[in-house]
Amino acid sequence: MSDRKKIQLPLTPEDVESLKAGDRVLLSGPLFVGRDQAHKRLVDLVEEGGELPFDIEGETIYFAGPSPAKPGQVIGSCGPTTSYRMDPYSPTLIALGLRGMIGKGARGEAVVDAMKEHGAVYFTAVGGAAALIARTVISMEVVAYEDLGPEALRRLEVADFPAIVAQDAHGGNQYDEGLKEYARS
């Protein structure tokens, strides 16, 4: 894993600027976990003039709904969910200072435009590796929306969470590159 860039969270504008589609990274520090229902509540709160339950500036949100922890574990399996379900909410959160997102699958045009305008990056995590990803979680706490169960908004502390820059703040898109490579073969 020596070919991976080590990135300390929260992300700085310089971190985002330095990352390019295809970069392999190890993320360490705090990140938030939430899926579409938590995202909807966050955006509804903003639209109603309310204050978010955490300071979003520089933060990263992982699109996942972890399973319950077994005895002796911090968290259960914690694999990425399909990111397009967060597309209606991500541009608003990016405009408020969200700098990183982690999930699987390509993002829509409005999200990519917001990433380029405000300086954000989208990482992909390997689907099917949920149990391995869970091993990178040092601690976990529910931040908001506990009634959503596994989809509650949580704050995780991670060490060497493996990810790949899928779409960068410059418009680079690893999904496009993969399609071009596939077409050439």
Secondary structure, DSSP 8 states (H G I E B T S, - for coil): -TTSEEEESS--HHHHHH--TT-EEEEEEEEEE--HHHHHHHHHHHHTT---SS--TT-EEE-B------TT-SSS---B-BGGGGTTTHHHHHHTT--EEEEBS---HHHHHHHHHHT-EEEE--TT-HHHHHTTEEEEEEEE-GGGGGGSEEEEEEEEEEEEEEE-TTS-BHHHHHHHHHHH-
